[in-house]
Amino acid sequence: MKDFEPQLTRFRTSLPEEPCMPDSSEFTAVADLFKLLGDSSRLKIFWILCHWEECVTSISERAGMTSPAVSHHLKYLKASQLIVSRREGKEVYYRTADTPQAQMVHHIIKSVLRLTCPGQHCPYQECVFSEAPCPH
């Protein structure tokens, strides 16, 4: 039996390490993002902002929603860091953030709905998870 012990020890040390388990707070953050994206109005607003920098009034018109409803959804999208804003005089303009998370959400919406992005230029030249350039 002792003859097998060195081989068994060598076998144990050659096994790959177990992957590191993320902290519970990291899973909570991902779950919160999924909850945020579970609202179709927020997804519509996000998709609009992927392609145009707009103020609340313009977003309301494009989305067919009231301005207070749009403002409510923008607050959550901004808190999640999926969108950013800039002030120009009295107007605040919103657009998607230049982050991997925002690119991924854009890609998911486009892929699931099989949408073609409007205009000649897509802000995401390289679609996430794809080796080919974005077709628009």
SVG drawing of the C-alpha trace seen along z (x, -y; Angstrom):
<svg xmlns="http://www.w3.org/2000/svg" viewBox="-47 -77 54 79">
<polyline fill="none" stroke="black" stroke-width="0.4" points="0.0,0.0 2.9,-2.4 4.1,-1.9 1.0,-3.7 1.2,-6.7 3.8,-8.8 1.8,-8.3 -1.5,-9.2 0.1,-12.4 1.5,-13.3 -2.0,-12.7 -3.6,-15.0 -1.2,-17.9 -1.7,-17.6 -5.4,-18.2 -6.6,-21.6 -7.6,-24.0 -11.3,-24.5 -12.5,-27.8 -12.8,-30.7 -16.3,-31.1 -17.4,-34.8 -18.6,-36.6 -22.4,-36.6 -22.5,-40.4 -21.2,-39.8 -24.1,-37.4 -26.5,-40.0 -25.1,-42.7 -25.8,-40.4 -29.3,-39.6 -30.0,-43.3 -28.9,-44.0 -31.2,-41.2 -34.1,-42.7 -33.4,-46.1 -33.5,-44.6 -36.7,-42.7 -38.7,-45.8 -39.6,-46.1 -39.8,-49.9 -36.3,-50.2 -35.0,-47.9 -36.8,-50.1 -35.2,-53.3 -31.8,-51.6 -32.0,-50.6 -33.0,-54.1 -30.0,-55.5 -27.7,-53.0 -28.3,-54.8 -29.2,-58.4 -28.2,-60.9 -31.5,-62.2 -33.2,-64.4 -36.2,-63.1 -38.8,-64.8 -37.2,-63.1 -37.0,-59.7 -40.6,-60.1 -41.7,-60.7 -39.6,-57.8 -40.7,-55.4 -44.4,-56.4 -44.2,-57.1 -44.8,-60.0 -41.9,-62.2 -42.3,-61.3 -42.3,-57.6 -39.1,-58.0 -37.4,-60.0 -38.3,-57.2 -36.6,-54.6 -33.6,-56.8 -32.9,-57.1 -32.6,-53.3 -30.5,-52.9 -28.2,-55.7 -27.8,-54.2 -26.8,-50.9 -24.2,-52.7 -25.6,-51.5 -26.2,-55.1 -24.5,-58.4 -25.8,-62.0 -24.5,-65.4 -26.0,-68.8 -26.3,-71.4 -28.0,-74.6 -31.3,-73.5 -31.4,-70.2 -29.9,-66.9 -28.9,-64.5 -28.6,-60.7 -26.7,-58.0 -25.4,-54.6 -22.2,-54.2 -19.1,-53.0 -18.8,-49.9 -18.7,-46.1 -21.9,-45.7 -23.8,-48.2 -22.3,-46.6 -23.5,-43.2 -27.0,-44.4 -27.1,-46.0 -25.9,-42.8 -28.5,-40.7 -31.4,-43.0 -30.2,-43.0 -29.7,-39.3 -32.9,-38.2 -35.1,-40.6 -33.0,-40.2 -33.0,-44.0 -31.0,-46.0 -29.5,-49.1 -30.8,-52.4 -28.5,-54.6 -25.2,-53.8 -23.1,-53.8 -23.6,-51.5 -21.8,-52.8 -20.6,-49.3 -18.2,-48.6 -17.4,-45.2 -20.4,-43.3 -19.6,-41.5 -19.4,-37.7 -18.9,-37.9 -15.7,-37.7 -17.3,-39.5 -17.7,-43.3 -21.2,-44.6 -23.1,-44.4 -24.3,-48.1"/>
</svg>
